[in-house]
């Protein structure tokens, strides 16, 4: 079975055709439980998310701030496994038809096996992977199997990336480019910063891939600001925090659905 890179491509193209940015939501698998995590993905999609990233919980999440680290710890203590990540992708995709990616560090894939991981992700209906710590120059094996299975390979660029490095990264990627709005870890912030707009401009000079911005967006006003210069707005910590702050799972699901609705409205107001 082939993965859903084409669904991802057409979803992002449809948002562009509608003269708006796409809303991309991030939630970790297994949080607060595997079943609860699946329902949370359905909730953000019902609220208006165009694309969802499923985080594969990891014990050393170098890009993630304290909010997502807390959720990952809950998931890992609950015994989440890669099979649960695949189940989350499968059930979310089958229920919604929305492109679902996995965001993961390289070590779990390396240990699991690249061929096994890509084959299972494609079979689950996944659209691809975001790989924040896989160097492009070491990615040939991954890209070979991802392409074979119809999966996008999304690399992360940062404000510190030099123009030549940007060109190397974007030439190797597919689906979209994940532009980190600032140097540092994930988390909600008071402002997204001018660095993001400059990075998007420099990245676009190297590629026709959509450029989507993450790290720091937490409300509709920030989503509207980023949607003014990016092809997609990526929100993670704000959704996870809404779940963490809720008194129970039902309230958490209502909170993330409501937040997705506000953010979806924001990306349409740019």
C-alpha positions in Angstrom: 0.0 0.0 0.0 1.3 3.5 -0.9 1.4 6.3 1.6 -0.5 9.5 1.3 2.0 12.1 0.1 -0.3 13.1 -2.7 -3.1 13.8 -0.2 -0.7 16.0 1.7 0.3 17.8 -1.5 -3.3 18.4 -2.6 -4.4 19.5 0.8 -1.7 22.2 1.0 -2.4 23.2 -2.6 -6.1 23.6 -1.8 -5.4 25.9 1.1 -3.2 28.0 -1.2 -5.9 28.1 -3.9 -8.3 29.3 -1.2 -5.8 32.2 -0.5 -5.0 31.0 3.1 -2.5 29.1 5.0 -3.0 25.6 6.2 -3.5 24.8 9.9 -1.2 22.0 11.0 -1.8 20.6 14.4 0.7 18.5 16.5 -0.3 16.0 19.2 1.8 13.2 20.7 0.6 9.6 20.4 -0.4 7.9 23.6 -1.4 11.1 25.4 -3.2 11.1 27.7 -3.8 7.5 26.6 -3.6 5.8 23.2 -7.4 5.9 22.9 -7.5 9.5 24.3 -4.8 10.6 21.9 -6.8 9.3 18.9 -9.8 11.2 20.0 -7.8 14.3 20.5 -6.6 14.1 16.9 -10.2 13.7 15.7 -11.1 16.7 17.8 -8.5 19.1 16.3 -9.6 18.0 12.8 -13.2 18.6 13.7 -12.2 22.0 14.9 -10.5 22.9 11.6 -7.0 21.4 11.3 -6.0 20.6 7.7 -3.1 18.4 8.5 -2.0 16.6 11.8 1.4 15.6 13.0 1.5 12.7 15.4 4.5 12.9 17.8 6.3 9.6 18.5 7.2 10.0 22.2 10.9 9.9 22.9 12.9 9.9 26.1 15.3 12.6 24.8 13.2 15.0 22.8 15.8 17.7 22.0 13.5 20.0 20.0 10.6 19.9 22.5 10.0 22.2 25.4 8.6 21.3 28.8 5.0 21.1 27.8 5.5 18.4 25.1 8.1 16.7 27.3 5.5 16.4 30.0 3.0 14.8 27.5 5.7 12.5 26.2 6.6 11.4 29.7 2.9 10.6 30.4 2.7 8.6 27.1 6.0 6.7 27.8 4.9 5.9 31.4 1.7 4.6 29.9 3.7 2.1 27.8 3.2 3.7 24.3 5.0 1.8 21.5 5.5 2.4 17.8 2.6 0.1 17.1 0.4 2.5 19.1 1.7 5.4 16.9 0.8 3.5 13.8 -2.7 2.7 15.2 -3.1 6.4 16.0 -2.3 7.3 12.4 -4.5 4.6 11.0 -7.6 5.3 13.0 -7.3 9.1 12.7 -6.9 8.9 8.9 -9.7 6.4 8.4 -12.0 8.5 10.5 -11.2 11.8 8.9 -9.5 11.4 5.5 -7.0 14.2 6.6 -3.3 13.8 5.9 -1.5 12.5 9.0 2.3 12.7 9.4 4.6 11.3 12.2 7.1 13.6 13.8 9.9 11.6 15.3 13.6 11.7 16.2 15.8 9.3 14.2 16.8 6.9 16.9 13.5 5.1 17.2 13.3 4.6 13.4 16.9 3.4 13.3 16.2 0.8 16.0 12.9 -0.3 14.5 14.2 -0.6 10.9 13.7 1.9 8.1 12.0 -0.5 5.8 9.7 -1.8 8.5 8.8 1.7 9.7 8.1 3.2 6.3 6.1 0.1 5.1 3.9 0.2 8.3 3.4 3.9 8.1 2.3 3.7 4.5 0.0 0.8 5.3 -1.6 2.8 8.1 -2.4 5.6 5.6 0.3 8.0 6.8 1.4 10.9 4.6 5.0 11.1 5.7 7.5 12.0 8.5 9.0 15.1 10.0 12.6 14.3 11.0 14.1 17.2 13.0 17.4 15.5 13.9 18.2 13.5 10.8 21.0 15.3 8.9 20.3 15.6 5.2 23.6 14.1 4.2 22.8 11.0 6.2 19.2 10.6 4.9 19.6 8.7 1.7 18.4 5.4 3.1 15.4 7.0 4.7 14.5 8.9 1.5 14.8 5.8 -0.7 12.3 3.9 1.4 10.0 6.9 2.0 9.8 7.5 -1.8 9.2 3.8 -2.5 6.3 3.9 0.0 4.7 7.2 -1.1 5.7 9.1 2.1 6.8 12.7 2.4 10.2 13.6 4.0 9.9 16.9 5.9 13.1 18.5 7.1 13.4 21.3 9.5 15.2 24.6 8.8 16.1 27.2 11.3 17.0 31.0 11.3 20.7 29.9 11.7 20.6 27.9 8.4 22.8 29.6 5.8 21.4 30.0 2.2 23.5 27.2 0.7 22.4 24.9 3.5 18.8 25.8 2.9 19.1 24.8 -0.7 20.6 21.5 0.2 17.9 20.7 2.7 14.9 21.8 0.5 16.3 19.9 -2.5 16.2 16.7 -0.4 12.8 17.2 1.2 9.2 16.6 0.0 5.7 17.5 1.2 6.7 20.8 2.8 9.5 22.5 4.6 9.2 23.0 8.4 10.6 26.4 9.3 11.4 26.8 12.9 10.4 30.4 13.8 13.3 30.8 16.3 16.3 29.2 17.8 15.2 27.0 20.8 12.7 24.4 21.8 9.0 24.2 21.2 6.6 26.2 23.4 4.1 29.0 23.4 5.5 32.5 23.2 4.3 36.0 23.4 5.4 36.8 19.9 6.6 34.7 17.0 9.2 37.1 15.8 10.5 38.7 12.6 13.1 36.0 12.2 10.4 33.7 10.9 9.3 35.9 8.0 12.9 36.3 6.9 13.5 32.6 7.1 10.4 31.9 5.0 11.6 34.3 2.4 15.1 32.8 2.2 13.6 29.3 2.1 11.2 30.1 -0.7 14.1 31.4 -2.8 15.4 27.8 -2.8 12.3 25.7 -3.4 8.7 25.5 -4.7 7.7 23.4 -1.7 5.2 25.0 0.8 7.0 26.5 3.8 5.2 26.0 7.1 6.1 27.8 10.3 6.2 26.2 13.7 7.4 27.0 17.3 5.6 29.6 19.3 2.2 30.0 17.7 -0.5 29.6 20.3 -3.5 31.9 19.5 -5.6 33.2 16.6 -3.8 36.5 16.3 -0.4 34.8 16.0 -1.8 32.3 13.6 -3.1 35.2 11.4 0.3 36.9 11.6 2.2 33.9 10.5 -0.4 33.0 7.8 0.4 36.4 6.3 3.8 35.1 5.1 3.8 31.3 5.4 2.0 28.5 3.6 1.1 26.7 6.8 0.9 27.4 10.5 2.1 24.6 12.8 0.7 24.5 16.4 1.7 21.9 19.0 2.4 23.1 22.5 -0.8 25.1 22.8 -2.9 22.0 22.0 -0.9 19.8 24.4 -1.2 22.5 27.2 -5.0 22.6 26.6 -5.1 18.9 27.3 -2.8 19.1 30.3 -4.7 21.9 31.9 -8.1 20.3 31.4 -9.7 18.7 34.5 -10.6 15.5 32.6 -10.3 14.0 29.2 -13.7 15.2 27.9 -12.9 18.7 28.8 -9.5 18.4 27.2 -11.1 17.2 23.9 -13.5 20.1 24.0 -10.7 22.5 24.6 -8.5 21.3 21.7 -11.5 21.3 19.4 -12.3 24.9 20.4 -8.7 26.0 20.0 -8.5 24.5 16.6 -11.5 26.4 15.6 -10.0 29.7 16.8 -6.7 29.0 15.0 -8.5 27.9 11.8 -10.3 31.2 11.9 -7.0 33.0 12.4 -5.3 31.5 9.4 -8.3 32.7 7.3 -7.9 36.3 8.6 -4.4 37.0 7.6 
